[in-house]
Amino acid sequence: MTMAYRGRGSMRRMSALSMLLAVLAVIFSPMMASAQQPEAPPPAAAPGFSMEEPTAAPEAPAAPAADAAAPEGEAAEAADYSIMGMLKHAWETQNWVTLITFGTMVIMLVGTIYIASTKAIDQIMLEGHAKKIAAFWDANTLDEGLEILGRNSAFRNIAEGAIAQANSAQAGLGARITRSDRMAHQVGIELERVNSRLQGGMAFLATVGAICPFVGLFGTVVGIVYALTEISRTGNAAITVVAGPVGEALNMTAIGLAVAVPAVIFYNLLGRRNKVIYDTARHFAFDVDKLMASSAKA
């Protein structure tokens, strides 16, 4: 009996163990299956059940997007944003506002360079004449002093004007004006001529420096308006559509500044040298006037 009981007990334990193993196998079999095949693709028969389909669907138009980006990149590379490209585009599109604005700034630039060059040369000549003033006062006679100054000297004209009035005889109403007053007046006239010579062209430089940035800004506004017109006409706001007009607008701004800045610099530099030369002429005129007045009294 005991052996039969033990045999049945071991059989029960074996059956219980077998049932436990079967239950464990049923529980862990899906996990083991998924662990064995972690990268298996989802079945094609259930398209709505797969979690990877939303990510796979947008990948399809990737190739057309790349193909579409290629012409746009080629158009951007083909666009010419230089000044010559801007002028070519404006000529082809008959954008006369851009062409006239650009031509105006070119005229301003040429005028600035011409005036600055001629004024600098004239100032060098006047400074050379001013260096002879010291030798003029070391001369023994007026005629010798005038020869030292030279025939084309602006300072010689001041001295000759005073000498001419000192040696002139007036009749009628002119005789009522004293000789010293006539000399002072003539010296003032010659001094104003020197000042007019110094100031010639300075107003042009001041005008260019003041208004040329606004001329370039006008060209910028025209370019932006043209870009907006292209957007409204084509219904496309892509960079390839507006890049050309916006590039023209930025070129106009740059050209306006490039013309205005040198004009302002030349105006300040030339104006400072003009002041030094005019002060020298004014002091010389004052001394000549006093010299001739003392000679007349003597």
C-alpha positions, 0 to 999 in steps of 0.5 A, a space after each residue: 500500500 505504501 509503495 502504491 501510495 508513493 507511486 501515485 504521489 509521485 505520479 501526481 507530482 509529475 502531472 502537477 509539474 507537467 501542468 505547471 510547465 504547460 501553463 508557463 509555456 502558454 504564458 511565456 510563448 508569445 514573449 519568447 516569439 516576439 523576442 526571437 523576431 523583434 524586427 519582423 515586418 507587420 503583415 501586409 494583410 492588415 494595413 490599418 493595424 500596423 503602427 509603422 504605416 504612418 511613418 512609411 506613408 510620408 516617405 513616398 513623396 520624398 523623391 519628388 520633393 528632392 526633385 522639385 528642390 533641384 530646379 529651385 536651386 538651379 534657378 537660384 544659382 542662375 540668378 545674377 545679383 550683381 550691378 550688371 545683372 541688375 541693369 540687364 534685368 531692368 533693361 529687359 523688363 523696361 524698368 525705366 525707374 531703376 535705370 533713371 535712378 541708377 543713371 542719376 547716381 552715376 552722374 552724381 558719382 562722376 561729378 563728385 570725383 571731378 569736383 573733388 579732383 579739381 578742387 584738390 588741385 586748385 587748393 594745392 596751387 593756392 597753398 603754393 601762392 600763399 607760401 610766397 606771402 612772406 617773401 612779398 613782405 620782405 621785398 623793398 618795393 610794391 613792384 618787386 613784391 608783386 613779381 614775387 607773388 606771380 602773375 596768376 596769384 590770387 593774392 596778387 589780385 588783392 594787392 593790385 586792387 588796393 594799389 589801383 584804388 590808391 593811385 586812382 583819381 575820382 571825379 564827381 560823386 566818386 570823389 566824395 568817397 575817401 581813398 582809404 574807403 575805396 581801397 578797403 572796398 576793392 580789397 573786399 571785392 578781391 577777397 570775395 573772389 578768392 572765397 568764390 573760387 574756394 567755394 566753387 563746387 562745394 554746394 554740389 558735394 553737399 547736395 550729393 552727400 545729402 540727397 544721394 542716400 534718399 535717391 538710393 532709398 527711392 530705388 529700394 522702394 521701387 524694387 520692393 514694389 516690383 517684388 510685390 507686383 511679381 508676387 501678386 502677378 504670379 501668385 508665388 512668393 518663392 524666393 526665386 520670384 522675389 530674389 531679383 527685385 529684392 536684389 535690385 533694391 539692395 543694390 540701389 541702397 548700396 550704390 546710394 551710400 557708396 556715392 554719398 559717403 565719399 561726397 561727405 568726406 570730400 566736402 569736409 576735407 576740402 572745406 577745412 582746407 578752404 577755411 585755412 586758405 581763406 583765413 590766409 587771404 583775409 589776413 593778407 588783404 587786411 595787411 595790404 589795406 593798412 599798408 596802402 592806407 599808410 602810404 596814401 597818408 604819407 
